Each structure stands twice: as C-alpha cells, then as structure tokens.
Amino acid sequence: MPEKLVEDTTSIVRSPMPGAVVTVSVKPGDMVTEGQEICVIEAMKMQNSLVAAKTGKVKAVHCKAGETVGEGDELVELE
C-alpha cells in the first residue's frame, strides 16, 4: 500500500470549523511572525483567533470579512 504524503500545513491557515469570517488582518505581501493573528472566525457565537504557524510573507488571502467558510477551507497562504 503506498504511503500517504504528509502535507506541510505550516504555510497554510485553514478554518478549524464552519463559521463566518469576522476580520482578516493581513493582505498579500505583508510579513507575519509566528503567533501573529491572521484572521478571526465566528462560530456558535464565539470568536476564534487564527494565528500564523511560522514567520513568512503572505502569498494569498482566500477569504474576506463577512464570508462564510467551511471546516478545512484554506483562508491564508504563506510563502
């Protein structure tokens, strides 16, 4: 049986649950540091702050404030 390839998720910020994007704190080209807030998701009337897993440059933002996202949706991509 072939082995599963492990995806490097340190450069991708994904939604941990279905919800609504409240704020997006970065734009493409911005530099972020490990632990810096990237965006806030509201689910079940609770706001969840999503942070960068590593230091890097924002390559792409795949969401905007007010948008509904599902579990596992890609929100921000780092270089």
mmCIF file of the N, C-alpha and C atoms, coordinates in Angstrom:
data_MODEL
# 
_entry.id   MODEL 
# 
loop_
_atom_site.group_PDB 
_atom_site.id 
_atom_site.type_symbol 
_atom_site.label_atom_id 
_atom_site.label_alt_id 
_atom_site.label_comp_id 
_atom_site.label_asym_id 
_atom_site.label_entity_id 
_atom_site.label_seq_id 
_atom_site.pdbx_PDB_ins_code 
_atom_site.Cartn_x 
_atom_site.Cartn_y 
_atom_site.Cartn_z 
_atom_site.occupancy 
_atom_site.B_iso_or_equiv 
_atom_site.pdbx_formal_charge 
_atom_site.auth_seq_id 
_atom_site.auth_comp_id 
_atom_site.auth_asym_id 
_atom_site.auth_atom_id 
_atom_site.pdbx_PDB_model_num 
ATOM 1   N N  . MET A 1 1  ? 0.841   -1.174 0.000  1.00 0.00 ? 1  MET A N  1 
ATOM 2   C CA . MET A 1 1  ? 0.000   0.000  0.000  1.00 0.00 ? 1  MET A CA 1 
ATOM 3   C C  . MET A 1 1  ? 0.893   1.247  0.000  1.00 0.00 ? 1  MET A C  1 
ATOM 4   N N  . PRO A 1 2  ? 0.649   2.192  -0.906 1.00 0.00 ? 2  PRO A N  1 
ATOM 5   C CA . PRO A 1 2  ? 1.501   3.394  -0.945 1.00 0.00 ? 2  PRO A CA 1 
ATOM 6   C C  . PRO A 1 2  ? 1.297   4.261  0.296  1.00 0.00 ? 2  PRO A C  1 
ATOM 7   N N  . GLU A 1 3  ? 2.396   4.882  0.712  1.00 0.00 ? 3  GLU A N  1 
ATOM 8   C CA . GLU A 1 3  ? 2.329   5.762  1.877  1.00 0.00 ? 3  GLU A CA 1 
ATOM 9   C C  . GLU A 1 3  ? 1.672   7.087  1.499  1.00 0.00 ? 3  GLU A C  1 
ATOM 10  N N  . LYS A 1 4  ? 0.916   7.634  2.466  1.00 0.00 ? 4  LYS A N  1 
ATOM 11  C CA . LYS A 1 4  ? 0.292   8.943  2.258  1.00 0.00 ? 4  LYS A CA 1 
ATOM 12  C C  . LYS A 1 4  ? 1.352   10.024 2.388  1.00 0.00 ? 4  LYS A C  1 
ATOM 13  N N  . LEU A 1 5  ? 1.319   10.988 1.495  1.00 0.00 ? 5  LEU A N  1 
ATOM 14  C CA . LEU A 1 5  ? 2.218   12.130 1.597  1.00 0.00 ? 5  LEU A CA 1 
ATOM 15  C C  . LEU A 1 5  ? 1.668   13.084 2.640  1.00 0.00 ? 5  LEU A C  1 
ATOM 16  N N  . VAL A 1 6  ? 2.536   13.537 3.515  1.00 0.00 ? 6  VAL A N  1 
ATOM 17  C CA . VAL A 1 6  ? 2.135   14.461 4.565  1.00 0.00 ? 6  VAL A CA 1 
ATOM 18  C C  . VAL A 1 6  ? 2.241   15.884 4.024  1.00 0.00 ? 6  VAL A C  1 
ATOM 19  N N  . GLU A 1 7  ? 1.123   16.623 4.099  1.00 0.00 ? 7  GLU A N  1 
ATOM 20  C CA . GLU A 1 7  ? 1.103   17.998 3.601  1.00 0.00 ? 7  GLU A CA 1 
ATOM 21  C C  . GLU A 1 7  ? 1.721   18.940 4.626  1.00 0.00 ? 7  GLU A C  1 
ATOM 22  N N  . ASP A 1 8  ? 2.532   19.877 4.155  1.00 0.00 ? 8  ASP A N  1 
ATOM 23  C CA . ASP A 1 8  ? 3.122   20.889 5.031  1.00 0.00 ? 8  ASP A CA 1 
ATOM 24  C C  . ASP A 1 8  ? 2.069   21.953 5.308  1.00 0.00 ? 8  ASP A C  1 
ATOM 25  N N  . THR A 1 9  ? 1.474   21.893 6.489  1.00 0.00 ? 9  THR A N  1 
ATOM 26  C CA . THR A 1 9  ? 0.390   22.816 6.819  1.00 0.00 ? 9  THR A CA 1 
ATOM 27  C C  . THR A 1 9  ? 0.881   24.071 7.541  1.00 0.00 ? 9  THR A C  1 
ATOM 28  N N  . THR A 1 10 ? 2.189   24.221 7.720  1.00 0.00 ? 10 THR A N  1 
ATOM 29  C CA . THR A 1 10 ? 2.686   25.413 8.407  1.00 0.00 ? 10 THR A CA 1 
ATOM 30  C C  . THR A 1 10 ? 2.560   26.660 7.552  1.00 0.00 ? 10 THR A C  1 
ATOM 31  N N  . SER A 1 11 ? 2.420   26.495 6.229  1.00 0.00 ? 11 SER A N  1 
ATOM 32  C CA . SER A 1 11 ? 2.320   27.662 5.359  1.00 0.00 ? 11 SER A CA 1 
ATOM 33  C C  . SER A 1 11 ? 0.878   27.942 4.936  1.00 0.00 ? 11 SER A C  1 
ATOM 34  N N  . ILE A 1 12 ? -0.074  27.185 5.484  1.00 0.00 ? 12 ILE A N  1 
ATOM 35  C CA . ILE A 1 12 ? -1.483  27.382 5.147  1.00 0.00 ? 12 ILE A CA 1 
ATOM 36  C C  . ILE A 1 12 ? -2.291  27.534 6.427  1.00 0.00 ? 12 ILE A C  1 
ATOM 37  N N  . VAL A 1 13 ? -3.121  28.564 6.485  1.00 0.00 ? 13 VAL A N  1 
ATOM 38  C CA . VAL A 1 13 ? -4.040  28.734 7.615  1.00 0.00 ? 13 VAL A CA 1 
ATOM 39  C C  . VAL A 1 13 ? -5.410  28.280 7.134  1.00 0.00 ? 13 VAL A C  1 
ATOM 40  N N  . ARG A 1 14 ? -5.935  27.227 7.780  1.00 0.00 ? 14 ARG A N  1 
ATOM 41  C CA . ARG A 1 14 ? -7.235  26.670 7.409  1.00 0.00 ? 14 ARG A CA 1 
ATOM 42  C C  . ARG A 1 14 ? -8.249  26.930 8.511  1.00 0.00 ? 14 ARG A C  1 
ATOM 43  N N  . SER A 1 15 ? -9.517  26.956 8.131  1.00 0.00 ? 15 SER A N  1 
ATOM 44  C CA . SER A 1 15 ? -10.589 27.138 9.097  1.00 0.00 ? 15 SER A CA 1 
ATOM 45  C C  . SER A 1 15 ? -10.758 25.853 9.904  1.00 0.00 ? 15 SER A C  1 
ATOM 46  N N  . PRO A 1 16 ? -10.711 25.949 11.234 1.00 0.00 ? 16 PRO A N  1 
ATOM 47  C CA . PRO A 1 16 ? -10.860 24.749 12.064 1.00 0.00 ? 16 PRO A CA 1 
ATOM 48  C C  . PRO A 1 16 ? -12.306 24.270 12.178 1.00 0.00 ? 16 PRO A C  1 
ATOM 49  N N  . MET A 1 17 ? -13.241 25.112 11.789 1.00 0.00 ? 17 MET A N  1 
ATOM 50  C CA . MET A 1 17 ? -14.661 24.777 11.907 1.00 0.00 ? 17 MET A CA 1 
ATOM 51  C C  . MET A 1 17 ? -15.475 25.657 10.965 1.00 0.00 ? 17 MET A C  1 
ATOM 52  N N  . PRO A 1 18 ? -16.717 25.268 10.664 1.00 0.00 ? 18 PRO A N  1 
ATOM 53  C CA . PRO A 1 18 ? -17.561 26.144 9.848  1.00 0.00 ? 18 PRO A CA 1 
ATOM 54  C C  . PRO A 1 18 ? -17.897 27.415 10.633 1.00 0.00 ? 18 PRO A C  1 
ATOM 55  N N  . GLY A 1 19 ? -17.966 28.537 9.940  1.00 0.00 ? 19 GLY A N  1 
ATOM 56  C CA . GLY A 1 19 ? -18.299 29.789 10.605 1.00 0.00 ? 19 GLY A CA 1 
ATOM 57  C C  . GLY A 1 19 ? -18.228 30.958 9.643  1.00 0.00 ? 19 GLY A C  1 
ATOM 58  N N  . ALA A 1 20 ? -18.213 32.145 10.217 1.00 0.00 ? 20 ALA A N  1 
ATOM 59  C CA . ALA A 1 20 ? -18.160 33.372 9.428  1.00 0.00 ? 20 ALA A CA 1 
ATOM 60  C C  . ALA A 1 20 ? -16.864 34.110 9.728  1.00 0.00 ? 20 ALA A C  1 
ATOM 61  N N  . VAL A 1 21 ? -16.248 34.633 8.692  1.00 0.00 ? 21 VAL A N  1 
ATOM 62  C CA . VAL A 1 21 ? -15.015 35.415 8.859  1.00 0.00 ? 21 VAL A CA 1 
ATOM 63  C C  . VAL A 1 21 ? -15.410 36.788 9.394  1.00 0.00 ? 21 VAL A C  1 
ATOM 64  N N  . VAL A 1 22 ? -14.854 37.156 10.543 1.00 0.00 ? 22 VAL A N  1 
ATOM 65  C CA . VAL A 1 22 ? -15.145 38.457 11.159 1.00 0.00 ? 22 VAL A CA 1 
ATOM 66  C C  . VAL A 1 22 ? -14.163 39.499 10.653 1.00 0.00 ? 22 VAL A C  1 
ATOM 67  N N  . THR A 1 23 ? -12.876 39.194 10.757 1.00 0.00 ? 23 THR A N  1 
ATOM 68  C CA . THR A 1 23 ? -11.841 40.118 10.283 1.00 0.00 ? 23 THR A CA 1 
ATOM 69  C C  . THR A 1 23 ? -10.701 39.347 9.629  1.00 0.00 ? 23 THR A C  1 
ATOM 70  N N  . VAL A 1 24 ? -10.039 40.006 8.690  1.00 0.00 ? 24 VAL A N  1 
ATOM 71  C CA . VAL A 1 24 ? -8.806  39.497 8.092  1.00 0.00 ? 24 VAL A CA 1 
ATOM 72  C C  . VAL A 1 24 ? -7.769  40.588 8.320  1.00 0.00 ? 24 VAL A C  1 
ATOM 73  N N  . SER A 1 25 ? -6.712  40.255 9.046  1.00 0.00 ? 25 SER A N  1 
ATOM 74  C CA . SER A 1 25 ? -5.728  41.260 9.466  1.00 0.00 ? 25 SER A CA 1 
ATOM 75  C C  . SER A 1 25 ? -4.549  41.428 8.524  1.00 0.00 ? 25 SER A C  1 
ATOM 76  N N  . VAL A 1 26 ? -4.487  40.634 7.454  1.00 0.00 ? 26 VAL A N  1 
ATOM 77  C CA . VAL A 1 26 ? -3.341  40.681 6.548  1.00 0.00 ? 26 VAL A CA 1 
ATOM 78  C C  . VAL A 1 26 ? -3.805  40.801 5.099  1.00 0.00 ? 26 VAL A C  1 
ATOM 79  N N  . LYS A 1 27 ? -2.861  41.173 4.237  1.00 0.00 ? 27 LYS A N  1 
ATOM 80  C CA . LYS A 1 27 ? -3.122  41.220 2.793  1.00 0.00 ? 27 LYS A CA 1 
ATOM 81  C C  . LYS A 1 27 ? -1.884  40.653 2.089  1.00 0.00 ? 27 LYS A C  1 
ATOM 82  N N  . PRO A 1 28 ? -1.996  40.249 0.831  1.00 0.00 ? 28 PRO A N  1 
ATOM 83  C CA . PRO A 1 28 ? -0.837  39.696 0.124  1.00 0.00 ? 28 PRO A CA 1 
ATOM 84  C C  . PRO A 1 28 ? 0.356   40.659 0.159  1.00 0.00 ? 28 PRO A C  1 
ATOM 85  N N  . GLY A 1 29 ? 1.514   40.110 0.444  1.00 0.00 ? 29 GLY A N  1 
ATOM 86  C CA . GLY A 1 29 ? 2.735   40.912 0.523  1.00 0.00 ? 29 GLY A CA 1 
ATOM 87  C C  . GLY A 1 29 ? 3.131   41.282 1.939  1.00 0.00 ? 29 GLY A C  1 
ATOM 88  N N  . ASP A 1 30 ? 2.209   41.181 2.883  1.00 0.00 ? 30 ASP A N  1 
ATOM 89  C CA . ASP A 1 30 ? 2.518   41.501 4.282  1.00 0.00 ? 30 ASP A CA 1 
ATOM 90  C C  . ASP A 1 30 ? 3.461   40.461 4.874  1.00 0.00 ? 30 ASP A C  1 
ATOM 91  N N  . MET A 1 31 ? 4.324   40.889 5.768  1.00 0.00 ? 31 MET A N  1 
ATOM 92  C CA . MET A 1 31 ? 5.184   39.974 6.525  1.00 0.00 ? 31 MET A CA 1 
ATOM 93  C C  . MET A 1 31 ? 4.487   39.671 7.851  1.00 0.00 ? 31 MET A C  1 
ATOM 94  N N  . VAL A 1 32 ? 4.464   38.393 8.233  1.00 0.00 ? 32 VAL A N  1 
ATOM 95  C CA . VAL A 1 32 ? 3.859   37.990 9.507  1.00 0.00 ? 32 VAL A CA 1 
ATOM 96  C C  . VAL A 1 32 ? 4.884   37.210 10.314 1.00 0.00 ? 32 VAL A C  1 
ATOM 97  N N  . THR A 1 33 ? 4.721   37.250 11.634 1.00 0.00 ? 33 THR A N  1 
ATOM 98  C CA . THR A 1 33 ? 5.599   36.495 12.522 1.00 0.00 ? 33 THR A CA 1 
ATOM 99  C C  . THR A 1 33 ? 4.811   35.340 13.134 1.00 0.00 ? 33 THR A C  1 
ATOM 100 N N  . GLU A 1 34 ? 5.532   34.349 13.589 1.00 0.00 ? 34 GLU A N  1 
ATOM 101 C CA . GLU A 1 34 ? 4.893   33.196 14.214 1.00 0.00 ? 34 GLU A CA 1 
ATOM 102 C C  . GLU A 1 34 ? 4.048   33.660 15.400 1.00 0.00 ? 34 GLU A C  1 
ATOM 103 N N  . GLY A 1 35 ? 2.782   33.232 15.440 1.00 0.00 ? 35 GLY A N  1 
ATOM 104 C CA . GLY A 1 35 ? 1.886   33.601 16.523 1.00 0.00 ? 35 GLY A CA 1 
ATOM 105 C C  . GLY A 1 35 ? 1.074   34.861 16.269 1.00 0.00 ? 35 GLY A C  1 
ATOM 106 N N  . GLN A 1 36 ? 1.348   35.561 15.175 1.00 0.00 ? 36 GLN A N  1 
ATOM 107 C CA . GLN A 1 36 ? 0.609   36.784 14.847 1.00 0.00 ? 36 GLN A CA 1 
ATOM 108 C C  . GLN A 1 36 ? -0.794  36.429 14.366 1.00 0.00 ? 36 GLN A C  1 
ATOM 109 N N  . GLU A 1 37 ? -1.792  37.214 14.803 1.00 0.00 ? 37 GLU A N  1 
ATOM 110 C CA . GLU A 1 37 ? -3.172  36.973 14.389 1.00 0.00 ? 37 GLU A CA 1 
ATOM 111 C C  . GLU A 1 37 ? -3.334  37.243 12.892 1.00 0.00 ? 37 GLU A C  1 
ATOM 112 N N  . ILE A 1 38 ? -3.929  36.277 12.195 1.00 0.00 ? 38 ILE A N  1 
ATOM 113 C CA . ILE A 1 38 ? -4.160  36.370 10.757 1.00 0.00 ? 38 ILE A CA 1 
ATOM 114 C C  . ILE A 1 38 ? -5.609  36.774 10.493 1.00 0.00 ? 38 ILE A C  1 
ATOM 115 N N  . CYS A 1 39 ? -6.535  36.081 11.146 1.00 0.00 ? 39 CYS A N  1 
ATOM 116 C CA . CYS A 1 39 ? -7.952  36.391 10.968 1.00 0.00 ? 39 CYS A CA 1 
ATOM 117 C C  . CYS A 1 39 ? -8.748  35.874 12.166 1.00 0.00 ? 39 CYS A C  1 
ATOM 118 N N  . VAL A 1 40 ? -10.017 36.278 12.226 1.00 0.00 ? 40 VAL A N  1 
ATOM 119 C CA . VAL A 1 40 ? -10.912 35.861 13.297 1.00 0.00 ? 40 VAL A CA 1 
ATOM 120 C C  . VAL A 1 40 ? -12.137 35.218 12.658 1.00 0.00 ? 40 VAL A C  1 
ATOM 121 N N  . ILE A 1 41 ? -12.495 34.026 13.150 1.00 0.00 ? 41 ILE A N  1 
ATOM 122 C CA . ILE A 1 41 ? -13.668 33.284 12.682 1.00 0.00 ? 41 ILE A CA 1 
ATOM 123 C C  . ILE A 1 41 ? -14.684 33.244 13.813 1.00 0.00 ? 41 ILE A C  1 
ATOM 124 N N  . GLU A 1 42 ? -15.945 33.502 13.495 1.00 0.00 ? 42 GLU A N  1 
ATOM 125 C CA . GLU A 1 42 ? -17.006 33.392 14.497 1.00 0.00 ? 42 GLU A CA 1 
ATOM 126 C C  . GLU A 1 42 ? -17.813 32.132 14.222 1.00 0.00 ? 42 GLU A C  1 
ATOM 127 N N  . ALA A 1 43 ? -17.894 31.271 15.246 1.00 0.00 ? 43 ALA A N  1 
ATOM 128 C CA . ALA A 1 43 ? -18.666 30.040 15.148 1.00 0.00 ? 43 ALA A CA 1 
ATOM 129 C C  . ALA A 1 43 ? -19.424 29.846 16.454 1.00 0.00 ? 43 ALA A C  1 
ATOM 130 N N  . MET A 1 44 ? -20.699 29.596 16.355 1.00 0.00 ? 44 MET A N  1 
ATOM 131 C CA . MET A 1 44 ? -21.556 29.389 17.524 1.00 0.00 ? 44 MET A CA 1 
ATOM 132 C C  . MET A 1 44 ? -21.431 30.543 18.533 1.00 0.00 ? 44 MET A C  1 
ATOM 133 N N  . LYS A 1 45 ? -21.436 31.761 18.028 1.00 0.00 ? 45 LYS A N  1 
ATOM 134 C CA . LYS A 1 45 ? -21.361 32.998 18.805 1.00 0.00 ? 45 LYS A CA 1 
ATOM 135 C C  . LYS A 1 45 ? -20.070 33.152 19.605 1.00 0.00 ? 45 LYS A C  1 
ATOM 136 N N  . MET A 1 46 ? -19.024 32.430 19.199 1.00 0.00 ? 46 MET A N  1 
ATOM 137 C CA . MET A 1 46 ? -17.704 32.570 19.823 1.00 0.00 ? 46 MET A CA 1 
ATOM 138 C C  . MET A 1 46 ? -16.705 32.960 18.746 1.00 0.00 ? 46 MET A C  1 
ATOM 139 N N  . GLN A 1 47 ? -15.825 33.883 19.077 1.00 0.00 ? 47 GLN A N  1 
ATOM 140 C CA . GLN A 1 47 ? -14.821 34.320 18.111 1.00 0.00 ? 47 GLN A CA 1 
ATOM 141 C C  . GLN A 1 47 ? -13.516 33.565 18.357 1.00 0.00 ? 47 GLN A C  1 
ATOM 142 N N  . ASN A 1 48 ? -12.958 33.010 17.286 1.00 0.00 ? 48 ASN A N  1 
ATOM 143 C CA . ASN A 1 48 ? -11.726 32.234 17.346 1.00 0.00 ? 48 ASN A CA 1 
ATOM 144 C C  . ASN A 1 48 ? -10.651 32.940 16.537 1.00 0.00 ? 48 ASN A C  1 
ATOM 145 N N  . SER A 1 49 ? -9.550  33.272 17.195 1.00 0.00 ? 49 SER A N  1 
ATOM 146 C CA . SER A 1 49 ? -8.432  33.948 16.541 1.00 0.00 ? 49 SER A CA 1 
ATOM 147 C C  . SER A 1 49 ? -7.518  32.898 15.925 1.00 0.00 ? 49 SER A C  1 
ATOM 148 N N  . LEU A 1 50 ? -7.239  33.024 14.628 1.00 0.00 ? 50 LEU A N  1 
ATOM 149 C CA . LEU A 1 50 ? -6.336  32.112 13.939 1.00 0.00 ? 50 LEU A CA 1 
ATOM 150 C C  . LEU A 1 50 ? -5.000  32.821 13.737 1.00 0.00 ? 50 LEU A C  1 
ATOM 151 N N  . VAL A 1 51 ? -3.913  32.126 14.053 1.00 0.00 ? 51 VAL A N  1 
ATOM 152 C CA . VAL A 1 51 ? -2.587  32.739 14.034 1.00 0.00 ? 51 VAL A CA 1 
ATOM 153 C C  . VAL A 1 51 ? -1.669  32.028 13.045 1.00 0.00 ? 51 VAL A C  1 
ATOM 154 N N  . ALA A 1 52 ? -0.593  32.700 12.670 1.00 0.00 ? 52 ALA A N  1 
ATOM 155 C CA . ALA A 1 52 ? 0.405   32.133 11.758 1.00 0.00 ? 52 ALA A CA 1 
ATOM 156 C C  . ALA A 1 52 ? 1.227   31.090 12.502 1.00 0.00 ? 52 ALA A C  1 
ATOM 157 N N  . ALA A 1 53 ? 1.486   29.953 11.843 1.00 0.00 ? 53 ALA A N  1 
ATOM 158 C CA . ALA A 1 53 ? 2.277   28.882 12.443 1.00 0.00 ? 53 ALA A CA 1 
ATOM 159 C C  . ALA A 1 53 ? 3.776   29.126 12.268 1.00 0.00 ? 53 ALA A C  1 
ATOM 160 N N  . LYS A 1 54 ? 4.137   30.031 11.346 1.00 0.00 ? 54 LYS A N  1 
ATOM 161 C CA . LYS A 1 54 ? 5.548   30.342 11.130 1.00 0.00 ? 54 LYS A CA 1 
ATOM 162 C C  . LYS A 1 54 ? 5.684   31.776 10.628 1.00 0.00 ? 54 LYS A C  1 
ATOM 163 N N  . THR A 1 55 ? 6.895   32.269 10.654 1.00 0.00 ? 55 THR A N  1 
ATOM 164 C CA . THR A 1 55 ? 7.194   33.596 10.133 1.00 0.00 ? 55 THR A CA 1 
ATOM 165 C C  . THR A 1 55 ? 7.309   33.501 8.614  1.00 0.00 ? 55 THR A C  1 
ATOM 166 N N  . GLY A 1 56 ? 6.720   34.461 7.922  1.00 0.00 ? 56 GLY A N  1 
ATOM 167 C CA . GLY A 1 56 ? 6.798   34.448 6.466  1.00 0.00 ? 56 GLY A CA 1 
ATOM 168 C C  . GLY A 1 56 ? 6.040   35.593 5.837  1.00 0.00 ? 56 GLY A C  1 
ATOM 169 N N  . LYS A 1 57 ? 5.973   35.545 4.512  1.00 0.00 ? 57 LYS A N  1 
ATOM 170 C CA . LYS A 1 57 ? 5.296   36.572 3.726  1.00 0.00 ? 57 LYS A CA 1 
ATOM 171 C C  . LYS A 1 57 ? 3.962   36.000 3.249  1.00 0.00 ? 57 LYS A C  1 
ATOM 172 N N  . VAL A 1 58 ? 2.910   36.809 3.310  1.00 0.00 ? 58 VAL A N  1 
ATOM 173 C CA . VAL A 1 58 ? 1.583   36.365 2.869  1.00 0.00 ? 58 VAL A CA 1 
ATOM 174 C C  . VAL A 1 58 ? 1.577   36.274 1.349  1.00 0.00 ? 58 VAL A C  1 
ATOM 175 N N  . LYS A 1 59 ? 1.313   35.076 0.848  1.00 0.00 ? 59 LYS A N  1 
ATOM 176 C CA . LYS A 1 59 ? 1.283   34.832 -0.599 1.00 0.00 ? 59 LYS A CA 1 
ATOM 177 C C  . LYS A 1 59 ? -0.105  35.126 -1.165 1.00 0.00 ? 59 LYS A C  1 
ATOM 178 N N  . ALA A 1 60 ? -1.162  34.678 -0.444 1.00 0.00 ? 60 ALA A N  1 
ATOM 179 C CA . ALA A 1 60 ? -2.531  34.874 -0.926 1.00 0.00 ? 60 ALA A CA 1 
ATOM 180 C C  . ALA A 1 60 ? -3.516  34.845 0.239  1.00 0.00 ? 60 ALA A C  1 
ATOM 181 N N  . VAL A 1 61 ? -4.589  35.618 0.099  1.00 0.00 ? 61 VAL A N  1 
ATOM 182 C CA . VAL A 1 61 ? -5.692  35.618 1.061  1.00 0.00 ? 61 VAL A CA 1 
ATOM 183 C C  . VAL A 1 61 ? -6.920  35.113 0.314  1.00 0.00 ? 61 VAL A C  1 
ATOM 184 N N  . HIS A 1 62 ? -7.512  34.024 0.811  1.00 0.00 ? 62 HIS A N  1 
ATOM 185 C CA . HIS A 1 62 ? -8.624  33.375 0.115  1.00 0.00 ? 62 HIS A CA 1 
ATOM 186 C C  . HIS A 1 62 ? -9.981  33.641 0.759  1.00 0.00 ? 62 HIS A C  1 
ATOM 187 N N  . CYS A 1 63 ? -10.064 34.631 1.641  1.00 0.00 ? 63 CYS A N  1 
ATOM 188 C CA . CYS A 1 63 ? -11.338 34.939 2.297  1.00 0.00 ? 63 CYS A CA 1 
ATOM 189 C C  . CYS A 1 63 ? -11.426 36.442 2.537  1.00 0.00 ? 63 CYS A C  1 
ATOM 190 N N  . LYS A 1 64 ? -12.625 36.889 2.890  1.00 0.00 ? 64 LYS A N  1 
ATOM 191 C CA . LYS A 1 64 ? -12.816 38.298 3.244  1.00 0.00 ? 64 LYS A CA 1 
ATOM 192 C C  . LYS A 1 64 ? -13.841 38.373 4.367  1.00 0.00 ? 64 LYS A C  1 
ATOM 193 N N  . ALA A 1 65 ? -13.872 39.484 5.066  1.00 0.00 ? 65 ALA A N  1 
ATOM 194 C CA . ALA A 1 65 ? -14.789 39.671 6.185  1.00 0.00 ? 65 ALA A CA 1 
ATOM 195 C C  . ALA A 1 65 ? -16.236 39.521 5.721  1.00 0.00 ? 65 ALA A C  1 
ATOM 196 N N  . GLY A 1 66 ? -17.026 38.806 6.510  1.00 0.00 ? 66 GLY A N  1 
ATOM 197 C CA . GLY A 1 66 ? -18.438 38.597 6.194  1.00 0.00 ? 66 GLY A CA 1 
ATOM 198 C C  . GLY A 1 66 ? -18.702 37.316 5.430  1.00 0.00 ? 66 GLY A C  1 
ATOM 199 N N  . GLU A 1 67 ? -17.663 36.680 4.925  1.00 0.00 ? 67 GLU A N  1 
ATOM 200 C CA . GLU A 1 67 ? -17.805 35.461 4.140  1.00 0.00 ? 67 GLU A CA 1 
ATOM 201 C C  . GLU A 1 67 ? -18.004 34.245 5.058  1.00 0.00 ? 67 GLU A C  1 
ATOM 202 N N  . THR A 1 68 ? -18.795 33.287 4.613  1.00 0.00 ? 68 THR A N  1 
ATOM 203 C CA . THR A 1 68 ? -18.988 32.041 5.347  1.00 0.00 ? 68 THR A CA 1 
ATOM 204 C C  . THR A 1 68 ? -17.988 31.011 4.837  1.00 0.00 ? 68 THR A C  1 
ATOM 205 N N  . VAL A 1 69 ? -17.336 30.305 5.772  1.00 0.00 ? 69 VAL A N  1 
ATOM 206 C CA . VAL A 1 69 ? -16.344 29.298 5.404  1.00 0.00 ? 69 VAL A CA 1 
ATOM 207 C C  . VAL A 1 69 ? -16.700 27.969 6.057  1.00 0.00 ? 69 VAL A C  1 
ATOM 208 N N  . GLY A 1 70 ? -16.210 26.906 5.458  1.00 0.00 ? 70 GLY A N  1 
ATOM 209 C CA . GLY A 1 70 ? -16.440 25.572 5.987  1.00 0.00 ? 70 GLY A CA 1 
ATOM 210 C C  . GLY A 1 70 ? -15.203 25.052 6.694  1.00 0.00 ? 70 GLY A C  1 
ATOM 211 N N  . GLU A 1 71 ? -15.347 23.932 7.378  1.00 0.00 ? 71 GLU A N  1 
ATOM 212 C CA . GLU A 1 71 ? -14.221 23.317 8.066  1.00 0.00 ? 71 GLU A CA 1 
ATOM 213 C C  . GLU A 1 71 ? -13.166 22.882 7.048  1.00 0.00 ? 71 GLU A C  1 
ATOM 214 N N  . GLY A 1 72 ? -11.919 23.273 7.282  1.00 0.00 ? 72 GLY A N  1 
ATOM 215 C CA . GLY A 1 72 ? -10.828 22.890 6.404  1.00 0.00 ? 72 GLY A CA 1 
ATOM 216 C C  . GLY A 1 72 ? -10.602 23.806 5.215  1.00 0.00 ? 72 GLY A C  1 
ATOM 217 N N  . ASP A 1 73 ? -11.452 24.821 5.042  1.00 0.00 ? 73 ASP A N  1 
ATOM 218 C CA . ASP A 1 73 ? -11.256 25.761 3.931  1.00 0.00 ? 73 ASP A CA 1 
ATOM 219 C C  . ASP A 1 73 ? -9.961  26.542 4.123  1.00 0.00 ? 73 ASP A C  1 
ATOM 220 N N  . GLU A 1 74 ? -9.226  26.728 3.034  1.00 0.00 ? 74 GLU A N  1 
ATOM 221 C CA . GLU A 1 74 ? -7.982  27.495 3.080  1.00 0.00 ? 74 GLU A CA 1 
ATOM 222 C C  . GLU A 1 74 ? -8.314  28.976 3.174  1.00 0.00 ? 74 GLU A C  1 
ATOM 223 N N  . LEU A 1 75 ? -7.741  29.648 4.170  1.00 0.00 ? 75 LEU A N  1 
ATOM 224 C CA . LEU A 1 75 ? -8.022  31.066 4.388  1.00 0.00 ? 75 LEU A CA 1 
ATOM 225 C C  . LEU A 1 75 ? -6.867  31.947 3.926  1.00 0.00 ? 75 LEU A C  1 
ATOM 226 N N  . VAL A 1 76 ? -5.655  31.609 4.355  1.00 0.00 ? 76 VAL A N  1 
ATOM 227 C CA . VAL A 1 76 ? -4.474  32.413 4.027  1.00 0.00 ? 76 VAL A CA 1 
ATOM 228 C C  . VAL A 1 76 ? -3.314  31.466 3.708  1.00 0.00 ? 76 VAL A C  1 
ATOM 229 N N  . GLU A 1 77 ? -2.530  31.845 2.704  1.00 0.00 ? 77 GLU A N  1 
ATOM 230 C CA . GLU A 1 77 ? -1.380  31.048 2.300  1.00 0.00 ? 77 GLU A CA 1 
ATOM 231 C C  . GLU A 1 77 ? -0.109  31.883 2.471  1.00 0.00 ? 77 GLU A C  1 
ATOM 232 N N  . LEU A 1 78 ? 0.912   31.289 3.096  1.00 0.00 ? 78 LEU A N  1 
ATOM 233 C CA . LEU A 1 78 ? 2.197   31.966 3.310  1.00 0.00 ? 78 LEU A CA 1 
ATOM 234 C C  . LEU A 1 78 ? 3.239   31.388 2.363  1.00 0.00 ? 78 LEU A C  1 
ATOM 235 N N  . GLU A 1 79 ? 4.256   32.183 2.052  1.00 0.00 ? 79 GLU A N  1 
ATOM 236 C CA . GLU A 1 79 ? 5.366   31.699 1.201  1.00 0.00 ? 79 GLU A CA 1 
ATOM 237 C C  . GLU A 1 79 ? 6.346   30.921 2.038  1.00 0.00 ? 79 GLU A C  1 
# 
